Amino acid sequence: MGIVEDVADELALESLKIINATGDDAFVQRVADTIGGSSQTMEEAYLTAVRVRRAEQRARELLKTLKDDMAKTLAPPEE
């Protein structure tokens, strides 16, 4: 990735940690507005990185649930 995407991804990861801890979804827009004041390209990259990372979180949660369900289904019967 280029520097814009690298920085945007780092900011997205840090932002999502804060959002997950606080539940403050408006935080993303506040950061985006701040970034956008200097660089629209960076703002767009940040928002894209946030969407990608959120999608990744949802996908990983689904995969974990499916794996857990499969483990229960395929587990040997208890004696």
DAFEN-V281285 format. One line per field, one symbol per residue. phi: phi as a letter, one per 40 degrees, with the letter a starting at -180 (. if undefined). A space follows every 50 residues. Layout:
BEGIN
phi = ???
END
This chain:
BEGIN
phi = .ccccccccccccccccccccbgcccddcccccccccbacccdccccccc ccccccdcccccccccccccccccccccc
END
